[in-house]
Amino acid sequence: MTEQPKYREIADALREAIREGEYGPGDRLPGENPLAAQYGVAVMTARQALRALKAEGLVESRKGAGFFVLSGFKPIRRRSVARLARQHWGEGKSIFAADDSRTLTTDSHVLGSVTPPEAIAGVLQLGDGESAFARSRRHVVDGRPVLLSTSYLPDALVAGTAITETDTGPGGIYARLTDLGAQPAHFREEVLVRLPSADERASLNLGADTPVIKVCRTAFTEDGRAVEVNDMTLDSRAYVLEYDFDS
């Protein structure tokens, strides 16, 4: 049996101490130097253990102060299939209602007509000089920012409609697309994990070494036309991605 790395042993011991209540929310964990001395390891090894706990979402680092236990935050279970069921937005419900019953606040910003990233313009099959209509959102749950998203839709399709308003009405964008005869019938999501950009760190209150989950969702009509691309950035510590489907 392969012996686990020393930093893992330290991280496991600290995790257990947190679970047993030895360290509560807001408490400062032992620093790198005391941990290194206690376990007979290099300071870098102790630092790696603390960073591992941070990556798990158990602690946060404060510049010049050390590592502190975070208050308990129940991860949001993102029901990636159920949330896109037509019964939700078709009945005037938000697709986010399928994820969580906690209080969600949303900062919405209408960006207007923009030149989208080249890849998104290609998916939307925009021609030279054609613009997309964009709107951005930041979701906050229990006072914690957890998600950033920007939706892009063909400008020619949605110009002058409720989709361009701050409040798109019951059922959101997908219900309004249905009103326009462009009802989403199929969705594709692409998922990857990477480290956050400086803007993402600031908007989601993340450390430089906390990964984000990137989800890019495309909505297609029955005839295969892409009518929306939603580029999302999720705090990896705040989400569980759930996929439930038949064989």
VOGU-3710 file (C-alpha; in Angstrom, 3 decimals, decimal comma):
1> mteqpkyrei> 0,000/0,000/0,000  1,431/3,359/-1,065  1,980/5,775/1,801  0,040/9,014/1,312  1,939/12,301/1,035  2,748/13,993/4,321  0,732/17,091/3,477  -2,336/14,859/3,112  -1,795/13,479/6,583  -1,708/17,017/7,987
11> adalreaire> -4,757/18,079/5,977  -6,688/15,003/7,164  -5,856/15,753/10,799  -6,932/19,382/10,485  -10,114/18,405/8,637  -11,030/15,984/11,406  -10,341/18,668/14,027  -12,725/21,002/12,195  -15,420/18,313/11,998  -15,025/17,526/15,696
21> geygpgdrlp> -15,476/21,192/16,581  -11,958/21,818/17,809  -11,891/24,676/15,320  -15,191/26,441/14,680  -16,327/28,922/12,014  -14,052/31,963/12,071  -11,306/30,259/14,101  -7,710/30,569/12,933  -5,883/27,332/12,171  -2,293/26,787/13,313
31> genplaaqyg> 0,167/28,568/11,043  2,642/27,023/8,660  5,602/27,225/11,032  3,848/25,590/14,037  2,466/22,843/11,793  5,860/22,238/10,239  7,410/21,891/13,690  4,595/19,666/14,978  4,811/17,207/12,098  8,515/17,472/11,398
41> vavmtarqal> 8,093/18,653/7,821  9,166/21,578/5,677  7,143/24,778/5,861  6,201/24,279/2,206  4,595/20,921/3,093  2,530/22,515/5,859  1,512/25,273/3,470  0,414/22,657/0,931  -1,833/21,037/3,565  -3,523/24,341/4,368
51> ralkaeglve> -4,017/25,098/0,677  -5,596/21,672/0,197  -8,219/22,526/2,822  -8,790/25,861/1,124  -9,354/24,131/-2,211  -11,989/21,957/-0,509  -13,832/25,058/0,655  -13,245/24,409/4,365  -10,999/27,384/5,055  -10,080/30,750/3,619
61> srkgagffvl> -6,799/32,598/3,658  -6,482/36,212/4,773  -3,425/38,069/3,635  -0,971/38,442/6,467  -3,302/36,752/8,974  -3,359/33,052/8,117  -6,057/30,460/7,411  -9,530/30,610/8,987  -12,370/28,098/9,128  -15,286/29,075/6,903
71> sgfkpirrrs> -18,844/29,074/8,158  -20,762/26,005/7,040  -22,131/26,525/3,528  -24,274/23,733/2,137  -23,244/23,193/-1,498  -25,845/23,988/-4,129  -26,934/20,867/-5,983  -27,140/21,974/-9,602  -29,622/19,571/-11,181  -28,300/19,968/-14,687
81> varlarqhwg> -31,022/17,927/-16,409  -34,116/18,713/-14,315  -33,472/22,459/-14,292  -33,782/22,650/-18,085  -37,048/20,702/-18,271  -39,662/22,642/-20,220  -42,127/22,252/-17,332  -40,096/24,745/-15,270  -39,679/27,669/-17,596  -42,781/26,715/-19,609
91> egksifaadd> -44,896/27,281/-16,490  -43,243/30,588/-15,733  -40,745/29,262/-13,186  -37,072/30,138/-12,981  -34,791/27,261/-13,933  -32,800/28,014/-10,771  -35,812/26,933/-8,685  -34,861/23,334/-9,520  -31,461/23,741/-7,858  -32,035/25,085/-4,383
101> srtlttdshv> -34,732/26,441/-2,080  -32,480/29,002/-0,397  -32,787/32,710/-1,001  -31,188/33,695/-4,289  -30,454/37,292/-5,174  -29,349/38,232/-8,658  -27,481/41,259/-9,950  -28,603/41,592/-13,577  -27,063/43,885/-16,152  -28,251/44,392/-19,714
111> lgsvtppeai> -25,091/44,740/-21,793  -26,921/45,407/-25,069  -25,555/44,776/-28,546  -21,993/43,461/-28,439  -19,443/41,734/-30,602  -19,326/38,296/-28,968  -16,238/36,114/-28,622  -15,406/34,467/-31,934  -16,310/30,971/-30,742  -19,736/32,098/-29,557
121> agvlqlgdge> -20,386/34,022/-32,775  -19,634/30,807/-34,644  -22,085/28,752/-32,581  -24,807/31,377/-33,104  -23,927/31,424/-36,823  -23,585/35,188/-36,891  -22,357/36,688/-40,139  -19,697/39,362/-40,551  -20,815/42,517/-38,801  -23,728/40,840/-37,023
131> safarsrrhv> -23,947/41,487/-33,305  -25,268/39,533/-30,359  -27,438/40,786/-27,536  -25,827/40,102/-24,160  -26,979/40,186/-20,561  -24,953/39,289/-17,463  -25,907/38,063/-14,008  -24,232/37,390/-10,674  -26,007/35,014/-8,310  -25,632/35,363/-4,550
141> vdgrpvllst> -26,850/32,641/-2,148  -26,877/33,193/1,620  -24,828/36,337/1,080  -22,145/34,474/-0,869  -21,510/35,134/-4,589  -21,514/31,749/-6,304  -22,040/32,187/-10,050  -21,381/34,584/-12,916  -23,109/34,186/-16,260  -23,384/35,990/-19,564
151> sylpdalvag> -26,030/35,070/-22,132  -25,566/35,812/-25,816  -28,474/35,732/-28,287  -28,728/36,791/-31,967  -29,445/40,514/-31,918  -31,642/40,257/-34,998  -33,862/37,716/-33,215  -34,423/39,484/-29,891  -34,117/43,229/-30,650  -37,067/45,157/-29,239
161> taitetdtgp> -38,442/42,199/-27,239  -38,769/41,573/-23,498  -35,484/39,678/-23,643  -33,713/43,010/-23,868  -35,364/44,267/-20,663  -33,879/43,907/-17,173  -36,878/41,769/-16,155  -37,645/39,271/-18,908  -40,863/38,133/-17,217  -42,144/34,719/-16,000
171> ggiyarltdl> -40,093/31,808/-17,302  -37,199/34,042/-18,285  -35,349/34,000/-21,595  -36,553/30,565/-22,683  -40,216/31,441/-22,247  -39,691/34,630/-24,246  -37,874/32,735/-27,003  -40,909/30,456/-27,157  -43,107/33,534/-27,604  -40,921/34,428/-30,591
181> gaqpahfree> -41,354/30,995/-32,179  -37,797/29,977/-31,253  -38,582/27,556/-28,429  -35,539/25,712/-27,069  -35,919/21,979/-27,702  -32,404/20,733/-26,999  -29,527/21,856/-24,794  -25,798/21,125/-24,797  -23,502/21,841/-21,849  -19,716/21,787/-21,971
191> vlvrlpsade> -17,877/21,705/-18,639  -14,256/22,408/-17,754  -12,321/23,410/-14,648  -9,581/26,049/-14,495  -8,133/28,681/-12,194  -10,027/31,993/-12,065  -9,115/35,205/-13,831  -8,508/38,370/-11,822  -12,030/39,641/-12,597  -13,569/36,319/-11,572
201> raslnlgadt> -11,613/36,312/-8,317  -12,890/39,779/-7,490  -16,519/39,062/-8,413  -16,701/35,717/-6,596  -14,378/36,537/-3,686  -11,977/33,739/-4,595  -8,332/33,098/-3,906  -5,983/32,757/-6,860  -5,663/29,002/-6,278  -9,393/28,214/-5,941
211> pvikvcrtaf> -10,653/26,573/-9,160  -13,803/27,633/-10,955  -16,146/25,453/-12,980  -16,836/26,787/-16,458  -20,158/25,694/-17,967  -21,068/26,755/-21,490  -24,676/25,972/-22,373  -26,178/26,279/-25,841  -29,934/26,247/-26,473  -31,131/24,854/-29,814
221> tedgravevn> -34,527/24,979/-31,495  -36,197/21,859/-32,896  -34,523/22,454/-36,277  -31,056/22,691/-34,707  -30,644/26,467/-34,710  -28,616/27,865/-31,786  -30,577/30,701/-30,171  -28,612/31,275/-26,955  -25,155/30,623/-25,566  -24,758/31,043/-21,808
231> dmtldsrayv> -21,185/31,291/-20,527  -21,133/30,543/-16,780  -18,455/30,642/-14,077  -19,193/28,731/-10,858  -17,353/28,787/-7,551  -16,207/25,142/-7,422  -16,549/25,091/-3,625  -20,228/26,071/-3,789  -21,609/23,541/-6,283  -22,301/19,871/-6,813
241> leydfds> -23,147/19,116/-10,452  -25,873/16,480/-10,638  -26,718/14,626/-13,877  -29,713/12,292/-13,692  -30,769/10,476/-16,865  -32,051/7,147/-18,100  -29,876/4,533/-19,809
//
